[in-house]
Amino acid sequence: MHKIKIPQNYIDNCIARRGSEYIFERIDPKKTALLVIDMQNCFILPGLSMVEVPGVGAIAPNINTLAKKIREVGGKVIWTEHVYTPGWSSWYEHFTTEESREKIVNDTAEGSFAREIWSGMDRKSEDLLITKTRSSALTPGSSNLKEVLDDLAIDTLIITGTLTNVCCESTARDAMLLNYKTIFIGDATGTRSDDEHNATLINMMQFFADLRMTEDTIDLLSNSS
């Protein structure tokens, strides 16, 4: 788990601009989806893949707690599964070597163990699973998440998973820009360092999402039911 530290001046700036630290006093649980971003074997299991995020499995209990609560109040749990495809040329041609590119693509190939959702996650039959091919699940061409959310009449997204500063942040930014009420869970997201994690939390809090912890979010869902 990360050591979360948000300097007080950022909190004060948010309060001065919008009147409070938190954004949403109430949400509609039945129009809320918990997004669990990329909690796959390749990112979690030690030594399995070069995309491993050491220690990120520690956030699983918080995600599972949120998932249980969301189901109880009538919301939806949606899991994303990242697939690396060579068609993402801007990434593969400029941010990877040929050797690492081949390894990453193979790790998330159809039917691979590394691609599967980690067994430590409490995934239920009524949950949804979508495949995405870009950091953001909501960017055009990445997945069918937007269509799924529209079909379910979802207006609020709770973001959890990994990596905090890549797929979680990218999806949260796009969600807010698409007018979803966006909640980002600081102790249910994870990445490779505290510095990267906290930098994203500061950005989320100021401009893109209601930054909360698991316990705060459970209370919000309970009080909104």
C-alpha positions in Angstrom: 0.0 0.0 0.0 1.2 3.5 -0.8 2.1 6.2 1.8 -0.5 8.8 0.6 0.4 12.4 1.2 -1.5 15.3 -0.2 0.1 18.6 0.8 -2.4 20.9 2.7 -2.0 23.7 0.2 -3.6 21.6 -2.6 -6.5 20.8 -0.3 -6.9 24.4 0.6 -6.9 25.4 -3.1 -9.7 23.0 -3.8 -11.8 24.2 -0.9 -11.3 27.8 -2.0 -12.4 27.1 -5.5 -15.3 24.7 -5.0 -16.3 25.2 -1.3 -15.3 21.8 0.0 -12.7 19.1 -0.1 -15.1 16.4 -1.4 -17.2 17.0 -4.5 -20.3 14.8 -4.2 -22.5 14.8 -1.1 -24.8 12.1 -2.7 -24.8 9.9 -5.7 -27.3 7.5 -7.2 -26.0 4.0 -6.3 -28.1 2.4 -9.0 -26.5 4.6 -11.6 -23.0 4.0 -10.3 -20.3 1.6 -11.7 -17.1 0.5 -9.9 -14.4 0.2 -12.5 -11.6 -2.3 -11.6 -8.8 -1.5 -13.9 -6.4 -4.2 -15.0 -6.0 -6.3 -11.9 -4.5 -9.0 -14.0 -1.9 -11.7 -13.3 0.7 -10.0 -15.5 0.6 -6.8 -13.3 0.3 -8.6 -9.9 2.1 -12.0 -9.8 5.8 -11.6 -8.9 8.2 -12.5 -11.7 5.5 -13.4 -14.2 5.8 -10.4 -16.6 7.9 -7.4 -17.3 4.9 -5.2 -16.7 4.7 -6.4 -13.0 3.7 -3.7 -10.5 5.4 -4.9 -7.3 3.1 -5.1 -4.3 0.0 -3.9 -6.1 -1.9 -6.9 -4.9 -2.1 -5.2 -1.5 -5.0 -3.0 -2.8 -7.2 -6.1 -3.5 -9.0 -6.2 -0.2 -10.1 -2.6 -0.6 -11.3 -3.2 -4.1 -13.2 -6.3 -3.0 -14.8 -4.4 -0.2 -16.0 -1.7 -2.6 -17.2 -4.3 -5.1 -19.3 -6.0 -2.4 -20.9 -2.7 -1.4 -21.6 -1.7 -4.9 -23.5 -4.9 -5.6 -25.4 -4.5 -2.3 -26.7 -1.0 -3.2 -27.7 -2.0 -6.8 -24.7 -0.6 -8.7 -22.5 -2.5 -11.3 -19.0 -3.8 -11.1 -17.0 -3.7 -14.3 -13.6 -5.2 -14.7 -11.2 -4.2 -17.4 -8.6 -6.5 -19.0 -5.8 -4.8 -20.8 -4.5 -6.3 -24.1 -1.4 -5.1 -25.7 -1.8 -5.0 -29.5 0.8 -4.0 -32.1 -1.8 -1.7 -33.7 -1.0 0.9 -31.0 1.9 2.3 -33.0 2.5 5.4 -31.0 3.3 3.3 -28.0 5.1 0.4 -29.6 7.2 2.4 -32.0 8.5 5.0 -29.5 8.2 3.7 -26.0 9.3 0.0 -26.3 12.2 -1.9 -27.8 11.4 -4.7 -30.2 12.3 -7.3 -27.6 10.1 -5.8 -24.9 7.3 -5.3 -27.3 7.1 -9.0 -28.2 7.1 -10.0 -24.5 4.3 -7.6 -23.6 2.1 -8.6 -26.5 2.6 -12.3 -25.7 1.8 -11.7 -22.1 -1.7 -10.5 -22.9 -2.4 -12.8 -25.9 -5.8 -14.5 -26.1 -5.8 -17.4 -23.7 -2.7 -16.5 -21.8 -2.6 -17.0 -18.0 -0.8 -13.6 -17.6 -3.8 -11.8 -19.1 -6.4 -13.3 -16.7 -7.9 -11.4 -13.8 -5.9 -12.3 -10.6 -7.5 -15.0 -8.4 -7.3 -12.7 -5.4 -10.0 -10.5 -6.9 -13.6 -11.2 -5.8 -15.2 -11.3 -9.3 -18.8 -12.4 -9.5 -20.9 -13.9 -12.3 -23.1 -10.8 -12.5 -20.1 -8.5 -13.0 -19.1 -7.3 -16.5 -15.7 -7.8 -18.1 -14.4 -5.6 -20.9 -11.2 -5.7 -22.9 -9.3 -2.5 -23.6 -6.3 -1.8 -25.9 -5.3 1.7 -24.7 -4.5 3.2 -21.3 -7.9 4.8 -21.1 -10.9 2.5 -21.4 -12.9 5.4 -22.7 -10.7 6.7 -25.5 -12.1 6.0 -29.0 -11.1 2.6 -30.2 -10.0 1.2 -26.9 -13.1 -0.6 -25.7 -16.9 -0.7 -25.7 -17.0 0.7 -22.2 -18.9 3.9 -23.2 -21.6 1.9 -25.0 -21.9 -0.4 -21.9 -22.3 2.6 -19.6 -24.9 4.2 -21.8 -26.9 1.0 -21.9 -26.8 0.7 -18.1 -27.7 4.4 -17.7 -24.6 4.9 -15.6 -23.7 8.5 -14.6 -21.1 7.9 -11.8 -17.8 6.0 -12.1 -15.6 4.9 -9.2 -12.1 4.2 -10.3 -9.8 1.5 -8.8 -7.0 -0.7 -10.0 -3.6 -0.3 -11.6 -1.6 1.5 -12.7 -2.6 4.7 -10.8 -0.8 7.1 -13.1 -1.4 5.3 -16.4 -4.7 3.4 -17.0 -6.5 4.6 -13.9 -5.6 8.2 -14.4 -6.3 8.1 -18.2 -9.7 6.6 -17.7 -10.6 9.0 -14.9 -9.6 12.0 -17.0 -11.7 10.9 -19.9 -14.6 10.0 -17.7 -14.8 13.5 -16.2 -14.4 15.0 -19.7 -17.4 12.9 -20.8 -19.4 14.3 -18.0 -19.4 11.3 -15.7 -19.3 12.0 -12.0 -15.9 10.6 -11.3 -14.6 9.3 -7.9 -11.0 8.2 -7.6 -10.0 5.9 -4.8 -6.6 6.7 -3.3 -6.2 3.5 -1.3 -7.6 1.2 -4.0 -5.3 2.2 -6.8 -1.6 1.3 -7.1 1.5 1.9 -9.1 5.3 1.5 -8.9 6.2 4.3 -6.4 4.6 6.6 -3.9 5.8 9.7 -5.9 3.9 8.6 -9.0 0.8 7.6 -7.0 0.6 10.9 -5.0 1.2 13.0 -8.1 -1.8 11.4 -9.8 -3.9 11.9 -6.6 -3.1 15.6 -6.5 -4.1 16.0 -10.2 -7.3 14.0 -9.7 -8.3 16.0 -6.6 -7.7 19.4 -8.2 -9.3 18.9 -11.6 -10.7 15.6 -12.5 -12.3 13.6 -9.7 -13.6 13.4 -6.2 -10.6 11.9 -4.4 -11.7 9.5 -1.6 -10.5 6.5 0.3 -12.3 3.2 0.6 -14.0 3.9 3.9 -15.2 7.4 2.8 -16.7 5.8 -0.4 -18.5 3.1 1.6 -20.0 5.8 3.7 -21.0 7.8 0.6 -22.7 4.8 -0.9 -24.5 3.9 2.4 -25.7 7.5 2.9 -26.9 7.7 -0.7 -28.9 4.5 -0.6 
